[in-house]
Amino acid sequence: MYRLKRMARFATGRVLDVGFAQKPNPYLRGEIFGFARKTAPTPPNYKGVMVGDAANLGNVDERFDTVIAGELIEHLDDPIRFLSGCYQILNPGGKLVLSTPNPYYPPLMWFERLMIRRFFYHQEHVFIFLPRFLVRLMERQGFENVEVYSGGIVLPVFHLDLPFPRAFCYALIYVGQKP
């Protein structure tokens, strides 16, 4: 929950939570809308739900002050098109807040080096993003002042989700602003 709390702190104004269906963010406040591939129940703190393809986000007629996408971009075949769509539906001064697994998370690094697929290998992940390249992709789509934050660490045995230094955390949070 640390990652969700931290992402919610960046959300202001009218918010679109893309890919919310698996894990709605209970910490978001205000005028919150969910966006999912198929119809999903509206969480209590959300005003409504939109259905569509994240690759075609630019076709959404409405505008938002914040777009959130938690643990989504690594699943998309065309992340550049997605980032472009986020930019299109943001109001001037709006923020994109997204999170994705940290490729430098120590267990992931070792399993990658040893090519062990049993752990930390997700069949639905199309990409894994090095932080500097995801920042570059966001900047190439027009986002400015892109910052990278720790998304914490999950200790499943103890059911804990805790703050952790960015260099060693499980997920990274990226925040970029539309000029």
C-alpha positions as CSV (number, residue, x, y, z in Angstrom):
1,M,0.0,0.0,0.0
2,Y,3.0,2.3,0.3
3,R,3.2,2.6,-3.5
4,L,-0.5,3.5,-3.7
5,K,-0.3,6.0,-0.9
6,R,2.7,7.7,-2.5
7,M,1.1,7.8,-6.0
8,A,-2.0,9.3,-4.5
9,R,0.0,12.2,-3.0
10,F,0.9,13.4,-6.5
11,A,-2.7,13.2,-7.7
12,T,-4.6,16.5,-7.8
13,G,-7.8,17.8,-9.4
14,R,-9.6,15.6,-11.8
15,V,-7.9,12.2,-11.9
16,L,-8.0,9.3,-14.3
17,D,-6.6,6.0,-12.9
18,V,-5.8,3.8,-15.9
19,G,-5.8,0.1,-15.3
20,F,-7.4,0.4,-11.9
21,A,-9.5,-2.7,-12.1
22,Q,-7.1,-5.1,-10.5
23,K,-6.1,-2.8,-7.7
24,P,-8.1,0.4,-7.2
25,N,-6.3,3.1,-5.2
26,P,-8.2,3.7,-2.0
27,Y,-6.0,6.7,-1.1
28,L,-7.1,8.8,-4.1
29,R,-9.4,11.7,-3.2
30,G,-11.4,14.1,-5.2
31,E,-12.9,13.6,-8.7
32,I,-11.5,10.2,-9.5
33,F,-12.4,8.1,-12.6
34,G,-11.2,4.6,-13.4
35,F,-10.2,3.5,-16.9
36,A,-10.2,-0.3,-17.6
37,R,-10.2,-2.7,-20.6
38,K,-13.6,-4.1,-19.6
39,T,-16.4,-3.1,-17.3
40,A,-15.5,-3.1,-13.6
41,P,-17.3,-2.1,-10.5
42,T,-16.9,1.5,-9.4
43,P,-14.8,1.7,-6.2
44,P,-16.3,3.8,-3.4
45,N,-13.9,6.7,-3.8
46,Y,-14.3,6.8,-7.6
47,K,-17.0,8.9,-9.4
48,G,-17.2,6.6,-12.4
49,V,-15.6,4.1,-14.7
50,M,-14.6,4.4,-18.4
51,V,-14.0,1.4,-20.6
52,G,-11.5,1.3,-23.4
53,D,-8.0,0.4,-24.6
54,A,-5.1,2.1,-22.9
55,A,-3.3,2.2,-26.2
56,N,-6.1,4.5,-27.5
57,L,-6.2,6.8,-24.5
58,G,-5.7,9.8,-26.8
59,N,-9.2,9.2,-28.1
60,V,-10.9,10.0,-24.7
61,D,-12.9,13.1,-25.1
62,E,-12.5,14.3,-21.5
63,R,-9.5,16.1,-20.0
64,F,-7.8,15.5,-16.6
65,D,-5.4,17.1,-14.2
66,T,-3.7,13.9,-13.3
67,V,-3.4,10.5,-15.1
68,I,-2.2,7.6,-12.9
69,A,-1.1,4.2,-14.3
70,G,0.2,1.8,-11.6
71,E,2.1,-1.2,-12.8
72,L,0.6,-0.9,-16.3
73,I,3.2,0.4,-18.8
74,E,5.3,-2.8,-18.7
75,H,2.3,-4.8,-20.0
76,L,1.7,-2.6,-23.1
77,D,2.8,-3.4,-26.6
78,D,3.2,0.2,-27.5
79,P,4.2,2.2,-24.4
80,I,5.1,5.3,-26.6
81,R,1.5,5.5,-27.9
82,F,0.2,5.2,-24.4
83,L,2.5,8.0,-23.1
84,S,1.3,10.2,-26.1
85,G,-2.3,9.5,-25.2
86,C,-1.7,10.4,-21.6
87,Y,-0.2,13.7,-22.7
88,Q,-3.1,14.4,-25.0
89,I,-5.8,14.0,-22.3
90,L,-3.9,16.0,-19.7
91,N,-4.8,19.7,-19.1
92,P,-1.9,22.1,-19.3
93,G,0.1,21.8,-16.0
94,G,-1.3,18.3,-15.5
95,K,0.7,15.4,-14.2
96,L,1.4,11.8,-15.3
97,V,2.1,9.5,-12.4
98,L,3.1,6.0,-13.3
99,S,4.8,3.1,-11.6
100,T,6.7,0.1,-13.0
101,P,9.0,-2.6,-11.6
102,N,12.5,-1.5,-10.8
103,P,15.0,-3.4,-12.9
104,Y,17.7,-2.7,-10.3
105,Y,15.7,-4.4,-7.5
106,P,18.4,-6.8,-6.2
107,P,16.5,-10.1,-6.4
108,L,15.3,-9.2,-9.9
109,M,18.8,-8.4,-11.0
110,W,20.1,-11.8,-9.8
111,F,17.3,-13.8,-11.4
112,E,17.8,-11.9,-14.6
113,R,21.5,-12.5,-14.6
114,L,21.0,-16.2,-14.0
115,M,18.0,-16.4,-16.4
116,I,15.9,-18.0,-13.7
117,R,12.3,-17.6,-14.9
118,R,10.6,-19.2,-11.9
119,F,10.8,-16.0,-9.8
120,F,10.1,-12.4,-10.8
121,Y,9.2,-13.5,-14.4
122,H,5.8,-12.4,-15.5
123,Q,4.5,-13.7,-18.8
124,E,2.4,-10.6,-19.3
125,H,5.4,-8.2,-19.1
126,V,6.3,-7.0,-22.5
127,F,9.0,-4.5,-21.4
128,I,11.2,-3.7,-18.4
129,F,12.3,-0.1,-18.3
130,L,15.6,1.2,-17.2
131,P,14.8,4.4,-15.3
132,R,16.8,6.8,-17.5
133,F,15.1,5.4,-20.6
134,L,11.6,5.7,-19.3
135,V,12.4,9.3,-18.3
136,R,13.6,9.8,-21.8
137,L,10.5,8.3,-23.3
138,M,8.3,10.6,-21.2
139,E,10.4,13.6,-22.1
140,R,10.2,12.7,-25.8
141,Q,6.4,12.7,-25.5
142,G,6.5,16.3,-24.1
143,F,6.6,15.7,-20.4
144,E,8.9,18.0,-18.3
145,N,10.5,17.9,-14.9
146,V,10.3,14.1,-14.8
147,E,11.2,12.8,-11.3
148,V,11.7,9.2,-10.1
149,Y,10.7,8.1,-6.6
150,S,10.8,4.9,-4.6
151,G,7.6,2.8,-4.7
152,G,8.8,0.9,-1.6
153,I,9.3,-2.8,-1.0
154,V,6.8,-5.6,-0.5
155,L,7.5,-8.3,2.1
156,P,4.8,-10.9,1.3
157,V,5.8,-13.3,4.1
158,F,5.0,-10.5,6.6
159,H,2.2,-8.9,4.5
160,L,4.1,-5.6,4.7
161,D,4.5,-2.8,2.1
162,L,7.2,-0.4,3.4
163,P,9.2,2.6,2.3
164,F,12.6,1.6,0.9
165,P,15.5,3.5,-0.8
166,R,14.9,4.1,-4.5
167,A,18.0,2.2,-5.5
168,F,16.8,-1.0,-3.9
169,C,13.0,-0.7,-4.1
170,Y,10.7,-3.1,-5.9
171,A,8.8,-0.5,-8.0
172,L,9.7,3.0,-9.2
173,I,7.2,5.9,-9.4
174,Y,7.7,8.4,-12.3
175,V,6.1,11.8,-12.2
176,G,6.1,14.1,-15.3
177,Q,4.3,17.3,-16.0
178,K,2.7,18.6,-19.1
179,P,3.8,22.2,-19.7
